[in-house]
Amino acid sequence: MNLIEQLQKAGIPLAEQEPMTRRTTFGIGGPALLLRPRSRAELQAAMTLCREAGEEPFILGRGSNLLVSDSGISRPVIQLDGDFTAITREGNTLRCGAGASLIAVCRAAAENSLSGIEWGYGIPGSLGGGVYMNAGAYGGELKDVVTEVTALYPDGVKVLTPAELDFSYRHSVFSAGEGIVLGAKVKLESGDPDAIKAKMDDLMARRKASQPLELPSAGSTFKRPTGYYAGPLIEGCGLKGCRVGGAEVSSKHAGFVVNVGGATCADVLALIEKVQKTVYDAHGVMLEPEVKIIR
Ligand code: FAD
């Protein structure tokens, strides 16, 4: 039996040639074998079968920080589903599955009159991807509220404390590529439900006013360089509206590369290089992509 037949026999939901255009907010990327385990048992079975076949799967969140190659992803791709999307309350803590969207976590917090994660409303990723990236916005980041992460390693499940998570700007212990985030505890404070909702609505309105949310993208293309902001540096070089194929430096926010229609991974990479070179020549600052490039 080949790997696909074994996965099917184990009852793991899969799609053999899933276009990554459908699984990334950029709408870019060729096909991959997509597995969507619904429980810890299915995930562990999928990991075992893939590893026995010599394949190390790529863990996909909601694809909101990814630029996937036009030829697709050669490894099996795992996207957590089912049980992994659950969010439950224990006092002032939300226990969240890694597959839950950050937006759903923020909504659950508001519904339970819990404050402290309003800043996350509008980040289109999953909790697992957010932990991996230490996602943050408007002065908040997951580092401030995550008190515990449960993760799967080749030798079993481990519970990590904040000290072990090694959070820093857009970085966590998972950035090294080891460990699958299964879920996390998010500790919040009791708050006034109207004030929580008003803050979330205000931050969403600020996003809509300043970011090109009407076009596909992967959010901020570059990390914030020390001492600068990427957007103004890029805008200052006259690059707003600059295009390669279907990829464009947003004319609304120069920190975003957007897909104005039919952009390929190659288009985006060529535009990223052009921006890096222009900004470096003008300011001596080398912009580092925040977007993860997956081949
Ligand atoms: P993906 O993009 O799918 O994956 C990112 C990385 O996380 C990959 O390496 C992947 O392997 C890894 N990963 C995903 N899930 C797991 C898991 N369970 N276990 C281990 N590794 C995992 N980001 C911000 O920080 N702040 C913002 O304000 C912000 N605004 C955005 C606005 C827009 C319009 C867009 C499109 C993006 C924005 N982003 C922002 C970027 C993005 O949403 C975040 O980086 C988010 O945390 C990525 O989560 P994801 O689930 O989409 O992960």
Boltz pocket constraint, residues with backbone or C-beta under 6 A from the ligand:
constraints:
  - pocket:
      binder: B
      contacts: [[A, 25], [A, 58], [A, 59], [A, 60], [A, 61], [A, 62], [A, 63], [A, 64], [A, 65], [A, 66], [A, 80], [A, 98], [A, 119], [A, 122], [A, 123], [A, 124], [A, 125], [A, 126], [A, 127], [A, 128], [A, 129], [A, 130], [A, 131], [A, 132], [A, 133], [A, 134], [A, 135], [A, 136], [A, 137], [A, 174], [A, 179], [A, 180], [A, 181], [A, 182], [A, 211], [A, 213], [A, 217], [A, 218], [A, 219], [A, 220], [A, 292]]
      max_distance: 6.0
